[in-house]
């Protein structure tokens, strides 16, 4: 397993200059192939242990966030999460555009395959301007917190007219140490077929890239769309924190 975070100097990891080398080192051809095949792909060791701890430690301090959602109040599951406010913490502010750039190529290829006319600019700032022009101005990166017995129901993160079709979740806690259970789960709803589940094992600092809404699949009669939903299985013990990196903003 290659840990990209270990290649960066700790003093520079919170800056865009420190993040870009590790993002550039990712095998994006492999990520694209995994996304095409399964609708998700894992980036091992994207964040270092200290970076994970720093991000998780932000949760109690509301100064970093614009809102808090208790899942049980809305039928979303059990647990809670908070949406970051602008300006985003430096590490997240650097990760968001760095990851978006290579993923925009996958997004455009998928839309072309599915006959969707929308195309995404290579620059994240240009895409955010598109969102903001449509009234989608609220930041969507979020920090999720789970305790024993908590879970996240299968869902899609759609916040307005402009939706980027891929997103990233980064596990900030250590399975088997900080918590037990709590696996990332993805389901694929295929036309005229039963749904296909995918359980994605992650270590602390690993990121999973996955489809927000739908993806193209090559069938015997051409390309068709499958819908995807994601969630988290029940925690059997401990506490779990996750960073969610969503590339479109919300109304």
C-alpha positions in Angstrom: 0.0 0.0 0.0 1.4 3.4 -1.0 0.7 6.3 1.5 0.6 9.5 -0.5 0.4 11.6 2.6 3.7 10.2 3.8 5.4 11.7 0.7 4.5 15.3 1.7 6.3 17.3 4.4 4.1 17.8 7.4 4.7 21.6 7.4 3.2 22.0 3.9 0.3 19.5 3.9 -2.4 22.1 4.7 -1.5 24.2 1.6 -2.5 23.6 -2.0 1.2 23.3 -2.8 1.6 20.5 -0.3 -1.6 18.7 -1.4 -1.0 18.7 -5.2 2.1 16.4 -5.2 0.2 13.6 -3.4 -2.9 14.1 -5.7 -0.6 14.1 -8.8 1.0 10.8 -7.5 -2.4 9.0 -7.6 -2.9 6.4 -10.4 -5.9 8.2 -11.9 -6.1 5.7 -14.8 -6.7 3.0 -12.1 -9.2 5.2 -10.3 -11.1 5.8 -13.6 -11.1 2.1 -14.4 -12.5 1.2 -10.9 -15.2 3.9 -11.2 -16.2 2.5 -14.6 -16.3 -1.0 -13.3 -17.9 -0.6 -9.8 -19.0 3.1 -9.4 -16.4 3.6 -6.6 -12.6 3.6 -6.2 -10.3 3.7 -3.1 -7.3 6.1 -2.7 -5.1 4.5 0.0 -3.4 6.8 2.5 -4.6 10.1 1.1 -4.4 11.8 4.5 -1.8 11.2 7.3 -2.8 10.1 10.8 -2.1 13.6 12.2 -4.2 15.2 9.5 -7.1 12.9 10.2 -6.9 13.7 14.0 -6.7 17.4 13.3 -9.8 17.4 11.1 -11.8 15.1 13.5 -10.9 17.5 16.4 -12.7 20.3 14.7 -16.1 18.8 15.3 -16.9 20.2 18.7 -16.1 23.8 17.7 -19.1 25.3 15.9 -17.0 28.3 14.6 -16.0 26.1 11.6 -19.5 25.1 10.6 -22.7 26.6 9.2 -25.2 24.0 10.4 -25.6 20.7 12.3 -27.9 17.9 11.3 -29.0 15.2 13.7 -29.9 12.3 11.5 -32.6 10.7 13.7 -34.7 13.9 13.5 -35.0 13.6 9.7 -35.2 9.8 9.2 -31.6 9.8 7.8 -30.4 7.2 10.3 -28.5 7.7 13.6 -25.5 10.0 14.2 -24.9 13.6 13.2 -22.9 15.7 10.8 -22.0 19.4 10.3 -21.5 21.4 7.2 -18.4 23.5 7.0 -18.7 27.2 6.5 -16.6 29.4 4.2 -13.7 29.9 4.3 -13.0 26.2 4.5 -10.1 24.9 6.6 -6.9 25.0 4.5 -6.6 21.3 4.1 -10.2 20.9 2.7 -9.8 24.1 0.6 -6.8 22.5 -1.0 -8.2 19.0 -1.4 -11.5 20.1 -3.1 -10.0 21.7 -6.3 -7.1 19.3 -6.4 -9.4 16.2 -6.5 -12.0 17.9 -8.7 -9.6 18.4 -11.7 -8.9 14.8 -12.6 -12.4 13.7 -11.6 -13.9 16.2 -14.0 -12.5 14.1 -16.9 -14.3 11.1 -15.6 -17.5 13.1 -15.1 -17.4 14.5 -18.7 -16.7 11.0 -20.1 -19.7 9.6 -18.2 -22.0 12.3 -19.3 -21.0 11.8 -22.9 -21.6 8.1 -22.6 -25.1 8.7 -21.1 -26.1 11.3 -23.6 -26.1 14.1 -21.1 -25.1 17.5 -22.6 -23.7 19.0 -19.4 -19.9 19.3 -19.3 -17.7 20.4 -16.4 -14.8 22.8 -16.5 -11.4 21.5 -15.5 -11.1 24.3 -12.9 -13.2 23.9 -9.7 -13.5 27.6 -9.2 -15.3 27.9 -12.6 -17.7 25.1 -11.6 -18.4 26.8 -8.3 -19.2 30.0 -10.1 -21.7 28.1 -12.2 -23.3 26.9 -8.9 -23.2 30.4 -7.3 -24.8 32.0 -10.4 -27.7 29.6 -9.9 -28.1 30.5 -6.2 -26.2 27.5 -4.9 -23.8 29.4 -2.6 -23.6 27.3 0.6 -20.5 25.1 1.0 -21.2 21.3 1.2 -18.0 19.7 2.6 -19.1 18.1 5.9 -17.8 16.3 8.9 -19.8 13.2 10.1 -19.7 11.8 13.6 -21.0 8.3 14.6 -21.2 6.5 17.9 -22.2 3.0 19.0 -25.4 2.0 17.3 -25.3 4.8 14.7 -25.7 4.4 11.0 -26.4 6.3 7.8 -29.3 5.3 5.6 -28.7 4.9 1.9 -29.0 8.3 0.2 -27.8 10.6 -2.6 -26.3 14.1 -1.9 -28.2 16.2 -4.4 -28.4 19.9 -3.4 -29.7 21.8 -6.4 -29.8 22.1 -10.2 -26.0 21.8 -10.6 -24.6 18.5 -9.3 -21.1 17.2 -9.8 -21.5 13.4 -10.3 -18.7 12.2 -8.1 -17.8 12.8 -4.5 -15.2 11.7 -2.0 -15.4 10.4 1.6 -12.2 10.2 3.8 -12.2 8.0 6.9 -10.6 9.9 9.8 -10.8 7.1 12.4 -9.1 3.7 12.7 -11.2 0.6 12.1 -10.6 -2.0 14.9 -9.1 0.7 17.1 -11.4 3.6 17.3 -14.5 1.8 16.2 -16.0 -1.6 15.0 -18.6 -2.0 12.2 -19.5 1.2 10.4 -18.6 0.0 6.9 -19.1 2.3 3.9 -21.8 0.8 1.7 -22.8 1.5 -1.9 -25.8 0.1 -3.7 -26.4 0.0 -7.4 -30.0 -0.1 -8.7 -30.0 -1.7 -12.1 -32.9 -1.6 -14.5 -35.1 -4.8 -14.3 -32.5 -6.4 -12.0 -32.0 -6.7 -8.3 -29.8 -4.1 -6.5 -26.1 -4.8 -6.2 -24.4 -4.0 -2.9 -20.7 -3.0 -2.5 -19.0 -2.9 0.9 -15.8 -0.8 0.7 -13.2 -1.5 3.4 -11.2 1.6 4.4 -8.3 2.3 6.8 -7.8 5.7 8.5 -6.7 8.2 5.9 -8.2 6.3 3.0 -10.6 8.0 0.6 -13.4 6.5 -1.4 -14.5 8.2 -4.6 -18.0 7.3 -5.7 -20.9 8.2 -7.9 -23.3 10.7 -6.4 -26.4 9.8 -8.5 -25.9 7.5 -11.5 -23.2 6.1 -13.8 -23.0 4.6 -17.3 -22.8 0.8 -17.7 -22.1 -0.9 -21.0 -24.8 -3.5 -21.8 -25.4 -5.8 -24.7 -27.7 -3.2 -26.4 -25.6 -0.1 -25.6 -25.0 2.1 -22.6 -27.6 2.4 -19.8 -27.7 4.3 -16.5 -27.7 2.7 -13.1 -28.6 4.7 -9.9 -26.4 4.5 -6.9 -26.9 5.3 -3.2 -24.4 5.2 -0.4 -24.5 4.9 3.4 -22.8 3.5 6.5 -23.6 0.3 8.3 -24.3 0.2 12.0 -21.4 0.9 14.4 -21.0 -1.9 16.8 -18.6 0.0 19.1 -16.6 3.2 19.4 -16.7 6.4 17.5 -16.2 7.2 13.8 -15.5 10.5 12.0 -15.6 11.0 8.3 -14.8 13.9 6.0 -17.2 14.3 3.1 -15.9 16.3 0.1 -18.8 17.3 -2.2 -17.8 19.5 -5.1 -21.1 21.3 -5.8 -22.5 23.9 -3.4 -26.0 24.0 -2.1 -28.9 26.4 -2.1 
